Amino acid sequence: MLVALFFIFAVLVGYCVIQALKIDLFLEEKLAWGAVIGPVFLTLSVFFFSFIIGFSKTVIYFSFSLTALALGSVFFIARMDILQKIKEDIGIFFGRLEKGQLNIFLFMLLLTVILFGTLWPKVLYEKNQDIYTIGTAGVWGDWSAHSTYISHFVYSDKINLNNPLFADKQLSYTFMADFLSAVLMKMGVERIPAMTVPGFVFSLSFSIIFYFFILRITKRETVALLALFLFLFGGGMGFTYFFGDLKASTAGLLTFFKSSAIEYTNLNSHNIHWTSFLNTLFLPQRAMTMGLPLGILILSLVLLALEKQNSKFLIFAGILGCLLPSIHLHSLLSVCAVSFFLILFYSERKKTAYIKNFASFFLPLSLMGFWQVLLLFPSGANHLKIQLGWMAHQENWLIFWIKNLGLFFILMPFAFLMAGKKIRLALLAFLPLFLVANTVLFQPYDYDNIKILDYWFISVAAAISIIIVKLWQKNLFGKAAAIAVIPILMLSSFLDLLHLYFYPGYLLLTKNDVELAETVRSTTPANAVFLTSDMHNHFVPTLTGRQIIMGYRGWLWSYGIDYSARQEDVYAMFRGGDKAKELLSKYKVDYVVIGASEKSNFSANESFFDDNYKIAAQSQGVKIYNVNQK
C-alpha cells in the first residue's frame, strides 16, 4: 500500500513539473515522464535533507510535505489553467482512443505490462522463508550488492558515503536507485517490494518513453513498436549453438530449459558478449533501470527543444542531466555525447543558434553536474584505457561483431541508407558511442562498455525497424522476408527470456541468514565493524548495513579498488595469533564472523577465536565473536 501511494504521489509530482514547463506531450507520455521525474526528484530531495539533518521517517515525510506544499501553492495560483489543461489532455486521449489512434500504443503497453508484470515478481522472492532471485547469474550476483547498499542507508540514521564493502574507502558508485529503495524501507515497505516495485514502474515508463522517442524520430508507430522489442530482445548468432546443445542433452525441450544454465547471448567460449538486455542489464543493474528511462527522456526533451527552437526545454534537459551522476554514469556519458550531435545536426545553421543551444544544455550540466562526477568518482580518469574492438581481443573485429549482433550488424548500413535524411541524422548522432566504446575502456571491467553500446543500439533497433516495415509494405515477398528476418534477430535473446521463466531461481539468502541478520541488527551498534569472508551474498553486508573490512573481490576489482594489501591482512586476521590481534586493532574490528565461507576461503582458525573472544551469537555452524569481549 505504501509503495503504491509513494508512486502515485511521485507521478503526480512529475506530471505537475511537466505541466508547469508547458511541455507539449500526449497524456500517456506525460504520465510516463512523471513516473521517472517524480521518483527521481523525491529521492534526491530526501537525500539532500537526510544528508543535512539525518535519515529518518520524519525527514522523509518532511521532504514530501515540502514538495506537496510547493505543488499545492502552484496549483492554487494556476488552478484554472492546470485544470483546463488536464481536461484537454483527457479529452484528446479519449478522442484518439475513439478514432483508433491508440491501438498500436495500447498493444505495446499490454505486451510490456505482461512481460514486466510476470518478470519482476520473479526477480526477488521468498520461498519457505529463504530468499531467491530469478534464475540468471546477473541478478543473483548484482542484487546482493544492491541489497548491501540499501542496508547501508536504511539501517543508519546518518547518510555517509563510505563504501560498505571496503572499510575506510569512499563509495564510488551510482547509488540513487538503491537509496530510493532505502527510502521505501524506511517508510515501512518490506525489502522485496521496495526493490522490485520500482523496477516494474521504471520498466513501463522506459517502454513508453522509448516508444515515443522513436516515434518522434521516425513518425511511424509500427517502427516505434518494432524498435522497442528489437531493442529488448535483440541478439546475435548464439542461437545457432542452441540446437546442438538441445540434441546433445537428449532431454525434451521443457526439461532442457529447466535444467540448462546456458544463456545464448553470453557464450564466453565462443566470444559472444552482446548479452540479453533483460537478463544481464535491465533486471540486474538497478542503476540502469532508473538511469536508462531518464536518459532517453532527456534525449526526447533535446529533440523537442530543437524541433520547437525552445531553449527553455534545453535548459531543463541540462538540469535533468545533472541528476545522472548519482543515478547512472554511463547514461550521463551517452546522453552528453548524443545530445552534442543532435544539437550539431538539428540547430539552425547560424553561429548564434549553435552557441545558444550548446550553452543552454551544457552550461547547467557543467555547473551542477561536473562537480558531482569529481566527488563521486575522484579516480575515474585513472581507469581509462585504450582497447580496440571492445571484447574482440585477438578475433577479427568484423567476425566478432557479426557473431555478437548477427543480422543487426549486416543490415545496419543498408538500414541507415534507406532512412530519410532527417531520420538518418538523428540515428547518426548515436554512432560516436559505438566508435568510442570500441576504442576506450572507462572501467577496469571491459564488459561494462556495453552500457554505452546499449544507447547506440537504440539507433540500430530503430534503423532495422525501418527496413523491416518497408519490406512488409512492399509485396508478398517483402512480407515473407520480414517474417523470416525478425526471428533471426530476436531468437538468441528470446531463448534467454525463456531461461528466465523456466530455469529455477538461485538461492540468495537462507532463513538462517535472515535470522542471524536480525540478531546482528538488534544486538550490535549501527557503526560496528565486522570481519567476514568476501562471499558476495554474505548476510552481514547484505542485510544488516554493518561495515565490513573487505567484501566480494570481484566487485572491488570492477570498482577499481586495489585490495591486494587488505586481502593479505584479512587472511592474517583469520589465521589468528598475535599478528591477528594487531590487525584487528588496526582495522578497529568489533565482530568476527566464522562460518563455512570463512573456513573454506580464508582458512579461519576457529579455535583461536574460541579461546580468545566471547561468542556473541551462533546458529547452524556460524559463530559471531565479539572482539571487544574476551
C-alpha positions as CSV (number, residue, x, y, z in Angstrom):
1,M,0.0,0.0,0.0
2,L,2.7,2.4,1.0
3,V,4.8,1.8,-2.1
4,A,1.7,2.3,-4.3
5,L,0.9,5.6,-2.5
6,F,4.5,6.7,-3.0
7,F,4.5,6.2,-6.7
8,I,1.1,7.8,-7.2
9,F,2.4,10.9,-5.4
10,A,5.6,10.7,-7.4
11,V,3.8,10.5,-10.7
12,L,1.7,13.5,-9.7
13,V,4.8,15.5,-8.8
14,G,6.4,14.7,-12.2
15,Y,3.2,15.4,-14.1
16,C,2.9,18.8,-12.4
17,V,6.5,19.7,-13.3
18,I,5.8,18.8,-17.0
19,Q,2.6,20.9,-16.9
20,A,4.4,23.8,-15.3
21,L,7.0,23.8,-18.1
22,K,4.3,23.5,-20.7
23,I,5.9,20.6,-22.5
24,D,3.6,19.5,-25.3
25,L,3.1,15.8,-24.9
26,F,0.3,13.3,-25.0
27,L,-1.3,12.4,-21.7
28,E,0.2,8.9,-21.7
29,E,3.7,10.3,-22.4
30,K,3.3,12.9,-19.6
31,L,2.4,10.1,-17.1
32,A,5.5,8.1,-18.2
33,W,7.7,11.1,-17.9
34,G,6.1,11.8,-14.5
35,A,6.8,8.3,-13.3
36,V,10.5,8.9,-13.9
37,I,10.9,12.6,-13.0
38,G,8.7,12.3,-9.8
39,P,10.5,9.4,-8.1
40,V,13.9,10.8,-9.0
41,F,13.0,14.3,-7.7
42,L,11.6,12.9,-4.4
43,T,14.5,10.6,-3.9
44,L,17.1,13.3,-4.4
45,S,15.1,15.7,-2.2
46,V,15.1,13.1,0.7
47,F,18.8,12.5,0.2
48,F,19.5,16.2,0.4
49,F,17.6,16.7,3.7
50,S,18.8,13.4,5.1
51,F,22.4,14.4,4.4
52,I,22.0,17.6,6.4
53,I,19.5,16.6,9.1
54,G,19.7,12.8,9.3
55,F,17.9,9.9,7.6
56,S,14.6,9.1,9.3
57,K,10.9,8.6,8.6
58,T,10.3,12.1,9.9
59,V,12.8,13.6,7.5
60,I,11.2,11.6,4.6
61,Y,7.7,12.9,5.3
62,F,9.1,16.4,5.9
63,S,10.6,16.4,2.4
64,F,7.4,15.0,0.9
65,S,5.4,17.7,2.8
66,L,7.5,20.5,1.4
67,T,7.0,19.1,-2.1
68,A,3.3,18.8,-1.6
69,L,3.1,22.3,-0.2
70,A,5.0,23.7,-3.2
71,L,2.8,21.8,-5.6
72,G,-0.3,22.9,-3.7
73,S,0.7,26.5,-3.9
74,V,1.4,26.3,-7.6
75,F,-1.9,24.5,-8.2
76,F,-3.8,27.1,-6.2
77,I,-2.3,30.0,-8.1
78,A,-2.7,28.5,-11.6
79,R,-5.6,26.1,-10.8
80,M,-7.8,27.2,-13.7
81,D,-5.1,26.8,-16.3
82,I,-4.0,23.5,-14.9
83,L,-7.5,22.0,-14.6
84,Q,-8.2,23.2,-18.2
85,K,-5.0,21.6,-19.5
86,I,-5.8,18.3,-17.7
87,K,-9.3,18.4,-19.2
88,E,-7.9,19.0,-22.6
89,D,-5.3,16.1,-22.2
90,I,-8.1,13.7,-21.1
91,G,-10.3,14.8,-24.0
92,I,-7.6,14.4,-26.6
93,F,-6.7,11.0,-25.2
94,F,-10.3,9.7,-25.5
95,G,-10.7,11.3,-28.9
96,R,-7.6,9.4,-30.1
97,L,-8.9,6.3,-28.5
98,E,-12.3,6.5,-30.3
99,K,-10.5,7.1,-33.7
100,G,-8.3,4.0,-33.2
101,Q,-5.2,6.1,-33.0
102,L,-4.1,4.4,-29.8
103,N,-4.4,0.8,-31.0
104,I,-0.6,0.2,-31.6
105,F,0.3,2.1,-28.4
106,L,-2.2,0.1,-26.3
107,F,-0.9,-3.2,-27.9
108,M,2.6,-2.2,-26.9
109,L,1.5,-1.3,-23.4
110,L,-0.3,-4.6,-23.0
111,L,2.7,-6.6,-24.1
112,T,5.1,-4.8,-21.8
113,V,2.7,-5.0,-18.8
114,I,2.5,-8.8,-19.3
115,L,6.3,-9.0,-19.8
116,F,7.4,-7.0,-16.9
117,G,4.4,-7.9,-14.7
118,T,5.5,-11.5,-14.9
119,L,9.3,-11.0,-14.7
120,W,9.7,-8.5,-11.8
121,P,7.9,-10.7,-9.2
122,K,10.4,-13.5,-10.1
123,V,13.4,-11.2,-9.7
124,L,13.4,-11.4,-5.9
125,Y,11.0,-13.6,-3.9
126,E,10.6,-15.5,-0.7
127,K,10.1,-19.3,-0.7
128,N,9.9,-21.3,2.6
129,Q,11.4,-18.3,4.4
130,D,14.5,-18.4,2.1
131,I,15.1,-15.6,-0.4
132,Y,15.7,-16.4,-4.1
133,T,16.5,-14.5,-7.2
134,I,15.3,-15.2,-10.7
135,G,17.4,-17.9,-12.5
136,T,20.1,-15.7,-14.0
137,A,23.6,-15.2,-12.6
138,G,23.4,-11.5,-13.2
139,V,20.6,-10.8,-10.8
140,W,22.0,-13.4,-8.3
141,G,25.3,-11.6,-8.4
142,D,24.3,-8.0,-8.5
143,W,21.3,-7.9,-6.3
144,S,23.3,-8.8,-3.2
145,A,25.4,-5.7,-3.8
146,H,22.3,-3.6,-4.3
147,S,20.9,-5.1,-1.1
148,T,24.1,-4.2,0.7
149,Y,23.9,-0.5,-0.4
150,I,20.2,-0.4,0.6
151,S,21.1,-1.8,4.0
152,H,24.0,0.6,4.3
153,F,21.5,3.5,4.1
154,V,18.4,2.2,5.7
155,Y,19.9,0.9,9.0
156,S,21.7,4.2,9.7
157,D,20.3,7.4,11.0
158,K,23.0,9.4,9.2
159,I,23.9,9.5,5.5
160,N,27.5,8.7,4.7
161,L,29.3,7.9,1.5
162,N,31.6,5.3,3.0
163,N,32.0,2.1,1.0
164,P,30.2,-0.6,3.0
165,L,32.2,-3.3,1.2
166,F,35.7,-1.8,1.9
167,A,36.3,-0.1,5.2
168,D,37.8,3.4,5.1
169,K,37.1,3.8,1.4
170,Q,34.7,6.3,-0.2
171,L,31.7,4.9,-2.1
172,S,32.3,5.5,-5.8
173,Y,29.0,4.1,-7.2
174,T,25.8,5.3,-8.7
175,F,23.7,4.6,-5.7
176,M,20.5,6.6,-6.1
177,A,18.2,3.7,-7.2
178,D,19.3,1.9,-4.1
179,F,18.6,4.9,-2.0
180,L,15.1,5.1,-3.4
181,S,14.5,1.5,-2.0
182,A,16.1,2.6,1.3
183,V,13.6,5.4,1.5
184,L,10.7,3.0,0.9
185,M,12.1,0.6,3.5
186,K,12.5,3.4,6.0
187,M,8.8,4.3,5.4
188,G,7.9,0.7,6.3
189,V,7.9,-1.2,3.0
190,E,9.4,-4.7,3.1
191,R,12.7,-5.3,1.3
192,I,11.4,-7.3,-1.6
193,P,8.7,-4.9,-2.8
194,A,11.0,-2.0,-2.0
195,M,13.4,-3.4,-4.6
196,T,11.1,-4.9,-7.2
197,V,8.2,-2.4,-7.5
198,P,10.4,0.5,-8.6
199,G,11.8,-1.8,-11.3
200,F,8.3,-2.5,-12.6
201,V,7.4,1.2,-12.6
202,F,10.6,2.2,-14.4
203,S,10.2,-0.6,-16.9
204,L,6.8,0.5,-18.0
205,S,8.0,4.1,-18.1
206,F,11.0,3.1,-20.1
207,S,8.8,1.3,-22.7
208,I,6.5,4.3,-23.2
209,I,9.3,6.8,-23.3
210,F,11.3,4.7,-25.7
211,Y,8.3,4.2,-27.9
212,F,7.6,7.9,-28.2
213,F,11.2,8.7,-28.7
214,I,11.4,6.5,-31.8
215,L,8.0,7.8,-32.9
216,R,9.3,11.3,-32.6
217,I,12.3,10.5,-34.9
218,T,10.6,8.2,-37.5
219,K,6.9,9.4,-37.3
220,R,5.9,5.7,-37.7
221,E,4.0,3.9,-34.9
222,T,4.8,0.5,-36.3
223,V,8.5,1.4,-36.4
224,A,8.4,2.5,-32.8
225,L,6.6,-0.7,-31.7
226,L,9.1,-3.0,-33.5
227,A,12.1,-0.9,-32.4
228,L,11.2,-1.4,-28.8
229,F,11.0,-5.1,-29.0
230,L,14.1,-5.4,-31.2
231,F,15.9,-3.4,-28.5
232,L,14.6,-5.6,-25.7
233,F,15.3,-8.9,-27.5
234,G,18.0,-8.1,-30.0
235,G,20.8,-10.7,-30.1
236,G,23.4,-12.2,-32.2
237,M,24.2,-15.7,-33.5
238,G,24.3,-17.5,-30.2
239,F,21.1,-19.3,-31.0
240,T,22.9,-21.4,-33.6
241,Y,24.5,-23.3,-30.7
242,F,21.2,-24.0,-29.1
243,F,20.1,-26.7,-31.4
244,G,23.3,-28.7,-30.9
245,D,23.0,-28.3,-27.2
246,L,19.4,-29.5,-27.2
247,K,20.3,-32.5,-29.3
248,A,23.3,-33.4,-27.1
249,S,21.2,-33.2,-23.9
250,T,18.7,-35.9,-25.0
251,A,16.1,-34.2,-22.9
252,G,12.8,-32.7,-24.0
253,L,12.6,-29.0,-24.8
254,L,10.9,-28.0,-21.5
255,T,13.3,-30.2,-19.4
256,F,16.2,-28.6,-21.2
257,F,15.1,-25.1,-20.3
258,K,14.5,-26.1,-16.7
259,S,18.0,-27.7,-16.4
260,S,20.4,-25.8,-18.6
261,A,22.1,-22.8,-17.2
262,I,23.4,-21.7,-20.7
263,E,22.4,-18.2,-21.9
264,Y,22.8,-17.9,-25.6
265,T,23.7,-14.2,-25.7
266,N,26.5,-14.8,-23.2
267,L,28.8,-17.5,-24.5
268,N,32.4,-16.8,-23.4
269,S,33.7,-19.9,-25.0
270,H,32.5,-18.5,-28.4
271,N,33.5,-14.9,-27.7
272,I,29.8,-13.8,-27.7
273,H,29.3,-11.0,-25.2
274,W,26.4,-9.0,-26.5
275,T,24.2,-10.2,-23.7
276,S,20.5,-10.1,-23.4
277,F,19.3,-6.7,-22.3
278,L,16.9,-8.1,-19.8
279,N,19.0,-10.9,-18.3
280,T,22.2,-9.1,-17.7
281,L,21.4,-5.3,-17.8
282,F,17.9,-4.1,-17.1
283,L,16.9,-6.6,-14.4
284,P,20.2,-7.0,-12.6
285,Q,21.6,-3.5,-12.8
286,R,19.3,-1.2,-10.8
287,A,21.3,1.9,-11.7
288,M,20.4,1.3,-15.4
289,T,16.8,0.5,-14.6
290,M,16.5,4.1,-13.3
291,G,19.1,5.7,-15.5
292,L,18.1,4.5,-18.9
293,P,14.5,5.8,-18.9
294,L,15.7,9.1,-17.6
295,G,18.5,9.2,-20.2
296,I,16.0,8.6,-23.1
297,L,13.7,11.2,-21.6
298,I,16.4,13.8,-21.7
299,L,17.2,12.9,-25.3
300,S,13.5,13.2,-26.1
301,L,13.5,16.7,-24.5
302,V,16.5,17.7,-26.5
303,L,14.7,16.7,-29.7
304,L,11.6,18.5,-28.7
305,A,13.6,21.6,-27.9
306,L,15.4,21.6,-31.3
307,E,12.1,21.0,-33.2
308,K,10.4,23.9,-31.5
309,Q,13.5,26.0,-31.1
310,N,12.8,26.3,-27.4
311,S,15.9,26.9,-25.3
312,K,13.9,26.6,-22.1
313,F,13.5,22.9,-22.8
314,L,17.2,22.5,-23.5
315,I,18.0,24.2,-20.1
316,F,15.6,21.8,-18.4
317,A,17.2,18.9,-20.2
318,G,20.6,20.0,-19.0
319,I,19.2,20.3,-15.4
320,L,17.9,16.8,-15.6
321,G,21.3,15.6,-16.9
322,C,22.7,16.9,-13.6
323,L,20.8,14.2,-11.8
324,L,22.6,11.4,-13.7
325,P,26.0,11.3,-11.9
326,S,24.5,9.7,-8.8
327,I,22.0,7.6,-10.9
328,H,23.9,6.1,-13.8
329,L,27.2,7.4,-15.0
330,H,27.1,5.6,-18.3
331,S,23.8,7.3,-19.1
332,L,25.4,10.6,-18.4
333,L,28.3,10.0,-20.8
334,S,25.9,8.6,-23.5
335,V,23.3,11.4,-23.2
336,C,26.0,14.1,-23.3
337,A,27.6,12.6,-26.5
338,V,24.3,12.1,-28.3
339,S,22.9,15.5,-27.3
340,F,26.0,17.2,-28.6
341,F,25.5,15.7,-32.1
342,L,21.7,16.2,-32.1
343,I,22.3,19.9,-31.3
344,L,25.0,20.0,-34.0
345,F,22.8,18.4,-36.6
346,Y,19.5,20.0,-35.9
347,S,20.3,23.5,-34.8
348,E,19.7,26.4,-37.2
349,R,22.7,27.0,-39.4
350,K,23.6,30.1,-37.5
351,K,26.5,30.7,-35.2
352,T,24.3,32.3,-32.6
353,A,21.9,29.4,-32.7
354,Y,24.7,26.9,-32.1
355,I,26.1,28.9,-29.2
356,K,22.7,29.4,-27.6
357,N,21.7,25.7,-27.9
358,F,25.1,24.3,-26.7
359,A,25.1,26.8,-23.8
360,S,21.5,26.1,-22.9
361,F,22.1,22.4,-22.5
362,F,25.8,22.0,-21.4
363,L,26.1,25.1,-19.1
364,P,23.7,23.9,-16.4
365,L,25.1,20.4,-16.8
366,S,28.7,21.6,-16.3
367,L,27.9,23.9,-13.4
368,M,25.7,21.4,-11.5
369,G,26.9,18.0,-12.8
370,F,30.7,18.1,-13.2
371,W,31.5,18.6,-9.5
372,Q,29.3,15.6,-8.7
373,V,31.3,13.4,-11.0
374,L,34.6,14.6,-9.4
375,L,33.1,14.0,-5.9
376,L,31.7,10.5,-6.6
377,F,34.4,9.2,-8.9
378,P,37.7,11.1,-7.9
379,S,39.9,8.4,-9.5
380,G,37.6,7.7,-12.5
381,A,40.1,9.0,-15.1
382,N,42.7,6.5,-13.8
383,H,40.6,3.7,-15.3
384,L,40.6,5.0,-18.8
385,K,42.4,2.6,-21.2
386,I,42.7,2.1,-24.9
387,Q,41.3,-1.3,-26.0
388,L,40.4,-1.6,-29.7
389,G,37.4,-3.7,-30.7
390,W,35.8,-3.8,-27.2
391,M,35.9,-7.5,-26.2
392,A,37.1,-8.9,-29.6
393,H,40.6,-9.3,-28.3
394,Q,42.5,-11.4,-30.9
395,E,39.5,-12.2,-33.0
396,N,38.8,-10.3,-36.3
397,W,36.6,-7.3,-35.4
398,L,34.2,-7.9,-38.2
399,I,33.7,-11.5,-37.4
400,F,33.3,-10.6,-33.7
401,W,30.5,-8.1,-34.3
402,I,28.7,-10.4,-36.8
403,K,28.7,-13.2,-34.2
404,N,27.6,-10.8,-31.5
405,L,24.9,-8.8,-33.4
406,G,24.1,-11.2,-36.3
407,L,21.8,-9.7,-38.9
408,F,21.7,-6.4,-37.0
409,F,25.3,-5.7,-37.9
410,I,24.9,-6.9,-41.5
411,L,21.7,-5.0,-42.2
412,M,22.7,-1.8,-40.3
413,P,24.4,0.0,-43.2
414,F,21.5,-0.7,-45.6
415,A,19.0,0.4,-43.0
416,F,20.7,3.8,-42.4
417,L,20.9,4.4,-46.2
418,M,17.2,3.6,-46.6
419,A,16.2,6.1,-43.9
420,G,15.3,9.6,-44.8
421,K,17.9,12.4,-44.4
422,K,16.4,13.8,-41.2
423,I,16.0,10.4,-39.6
424,R,19.5,9.5,-40.7
425,L,20.9,12.5,-38.9
426,A,19.2,11.6,-35.7
427,L,20.4,8.0,-35.9
428,L,23.9,9.1,-36.8
429,A,24.1,11.1,-33.6
430,F,24.4,7.7,-31.8
431,L,27.3,6.4,-33.9
432,P,30.1,8.0,-31.9
433,L,29.1,5.9,-28.9
434,F,29.9,2.8,-30.9
435,L,33.2,4.2,-32.0
436,V,34.3,5.3,-28.6
437,A,33.2,2.1,-26.9
438,N,35.3,0.2,-29.4
439,T,38.3,2.3,-28.6
440,V,38.3,3.3,-24.9
441,L,37.5,1.4,-21.7
442,F,36.0,3.5,-18.9
443,Q,36.2,0.9,-16.1
444,P,38.5,-2.0,-15.3
445,Y,35.9,-4.5,-16.5
446,D,35.7,-4.2,-20.3
447,Y,32.2,-5.7,-20.4
448,D,30.9,-2.5,-18.8
449,N,31.2,-0.6,-22.1
450,I,28.0,-2.4,-23.1
451,K,26.2,0.2,-21.0
452,I,27.3,2.8,-23.6
453,L,26.8,0.5,-26.5
454,D,23.2,-0.1,-25.5
455,Y,22.5,3.5,-26.1
456,W,24.0,3.2,-29.6
457,F,21.8,0.1,-30.1
458,I,18.7,2.3,-29.7
459,S,19.6,3.7,-33.1
460,V,20.3,0.3,-34.6
461,A,16.9,-1.1,-33.4
462,A,15.2,2.0,-35.0
463,A,17.1,1.7,-38.3
464,I,16.5,-2.1,-38.6
465,S,12.8,-1.5,-37.8
466,I,12.5,1.0,-40.7
467,I,13.9,-1.5,-43.2
468,I,11.6,-4.3,-41.9
469,V,8.5,-2.1,-42.0
470,K,9.4,-1.1,-45.6
471,L,9.8,-4.7,-46.6
472,W,6.4,-5.6,-45.1
473,Q,4.7,-2.8,-47.1
474,K,6.3,-3.8,-50.5
475,N,4.7,-7.0,-51.6
476,L,4.2,-10.7,-50.6
477,F,7.9,-11.4,-51.0
478,G,8.7,-8.5,-48.7
479,K,6.3,-9.7,-46.0
480,A,7.8,-13.2,-46.2
481,A,11.3,-11.6,-45.8
482,A,10.2,-9.5,-42.8
483,I,8.7,-12.6,-41.2
484,A,11.9,-14.5,-41.8
485,V,14.2,-11.8,-40.5
486,I,12.6,-11.0,-37.2
487,P,13.1,-14.4,-35.5
488,I,16.7,-14.4,-36.5
489,L,17.2,-11.0,-34.9
490,M,15.5,-12.0,-31.7
491,L,15.9,-15.7,-31.2
492,S,19.1,-15.6,-29.0
493,S,17.6,-13.2,-26.6
494,F,14.2,-14.9,-26.7
495,L,15.9,-18.2,-25.7
496,D,17.4,-16.3,-22.7
497,L,13.9,-14.9,-21.9
498,L,12.6,-18.5,-21.7
499,H,15.5,-19.2,-19.4
500,L,14.2,-16.6,-17.1
501,Y,10.8,-18.2,-16.9
502,F,11.8,-21.8,-16.7
503,Y,15.2,-22.1,-15.0
504,P,14.9,-22.5,-11.2
505,G,15.7,-19.5,-9.1
506,Y,19.1,-19.1,-7.3
507,L,19.2,-19.2,-3.5
508,L,20.4,-15.8,-2.3
509,L,19.8,-15.9,1.4
510,T,18.7,-18.7,3.7
511,K,16.3,-18.4,6.6
512,N,19.3,-18.7,8.9
513,D,21.0,-15.8,7.2
514,V,17.8,-13.7,7.7
515,E,17.6,-14.6,11.4
516,L,21.3,-14.0,12.0
517,A,21.0,-10.6,10.3
518,E,18.1,-9.7,12.6
519,T,20.2,-10.7,15.6
520,V,23.1,-8.6,14.4
521,R,20.9,-5.6,13.8
522,S,19.3,-5.8,17.2
523,T,22.4,-6.6,19.3
524,T,25.2,-4.6,17.7
525,P,25.7,-0.8,17.2
526,A,24.9,0.5,13.7
527,N,28.6,1.6,13.3
528,A,30.1,-1.7,14.3
529,V,32.8,-3.1,12.0
530,F,32.8,-6.8,11.0
531,L,35.4,-9.1,9.6
532,T,33.7,-11.6,7.3
533,S,34.6,-13.6,4.2
534,D,34.2,-11.9,0.8
535,M,31.2,-14.2,-0.2
536,H,29.1,-11.9,-2.4
537,N,25.8,-12.8,-0.6
538,H,27.1,-12.8,2.9
539,F,24.3,-11.9,5.3
540,V,26.2,-9.2,7.2
541,P,26.7,-6.6,4.5
542,T,23.6,-7.7,2.5
543,L,21.1,-7.5,5.3
544,T,22.5,-5.6,8.3
545,G,24.1,-2.4,7.0
546,R,27.2,-3.0,9.1
547,Q,30.6,-2.1,7.7
548,I,32.8,-5.0,6.7
549,I,36.6,-5.0,6.1
550,M,36.6,-6.5,2.6
551,G,33.7,-7.6,0.5
552,Y,33.5,-9.6,-2.7
553,R,36.8,-9.1,-4.6
554,G,35.1,-9.3,-8.0
555,W,33.2,-6.1,-7.3
556,L,36.2,-4.4,-5.7
557,W,38.2,-5.0,-8.8
558,S,35.4,-3.7,-11.1
559,Y,35.3,-0.6,-9.0
560,G,39.0,0.0,-9.5
561,I,39.9,-0.7,-5.8
562,D,43.3,-2.2,-5.2
563,Y,42.6,-4.7,-2.4
564,S,45.8,-6.7,-2.5
565,A,47.3,-5.5,0.8
566,R,43.9,-5.6,2.5
567,Q,43.4,-9.2,1.3
568,E,46.7,-10.3,2.9
569,D,45.6,-8.7,6.2
570,V,42.2,-10.4,6.1
571,Y,43.9,-13.8,5.6
572,A,46.2,-12.9,8.6
573,M,43.4,-11.9,10.8
574,F,41.5,-15.2,10.2
575,R,44.7,-17.2,10.8
576,G,44.9,-16.0,14.3
577,G,47.9,-15.3,16.6
578,D,49.5,-12.1,17.8
579,K,49.5,-10.7,14.2
580,A,45.8,-11.2,14.0
581,K,45.3,-9.3,17.3
582,E,47.4,-6.4,16.0
583,L,45.4,-6.2,12.7
584,L,42.0,-6.5,14.4
585,S,43.0,-3.5,16.5
586,K,44.4,-1.6,13.4
587,Y,41.2,-2.0,11.5
588,K,39.0,-1.4,14.6
589,V,37.1,-4.6,14.1
590,D,34.3,-5.1,16.6
591,Y,33.0,-8.5,15.5
592,V,34.3,-11.5,13.5
593,V,32.1,-14.0,11.7
594,I,33.3,-17.5,11.2
595,G,31.1,-19.8,9.1
596,A,31.6,-22.2,6.1
597,S,32.8,-19.5,3.7
598,E,35.3,-18.1,6.2
599,K,36.7,-21.6,6.8
600,S,36.8,-22.6,3.1
601,N,38.0,-19.4,1.6
602,F,40.2,-17.9,4.3
603,S,41.2,-20.9,6.4
604,A,39.7,-19.3,9.5
605,N,41.2,-20.5,12.8
606,E,38.0,-21.2,14.8
607,S,40.0,-22.5,17.8
608,F,41.9,-19.2,18.1
609,F,38.7,-17.2,18.3
610,D,37.0,-19.7,20.6
611,D,40.0,-19.3,23.0
612,N,40.3,-15.5,22.9
613,Y,36.9,-14.0,22.3
614,K,33.3,-14.3,23.5
615,I,30.7,-15.7,21.2
616,A,28.0,-13.0,20.7
617,A,25.7,-15.2,18.6
618,Q,25.8,-18.5,16.8
619,S,23.4,-20.6,14.6
620,Q,23.8,-23.6,12.3
621,G,27.6,-23.6,12.2
622,V,28.0,-19.8,12.1
623,K,29.6,-18.0,15.0
624,I,29.9,-14.3,15.6
625,Y,32.7,-13.3,18.0
626,N,32.7,-10.0,19.9
627,V,36.4,-8.9,19.7
628,N,35.8,-6.3,22.5
629,Q,34.9,-9.1,25.0
630,K,37.3,-11.9,25.9
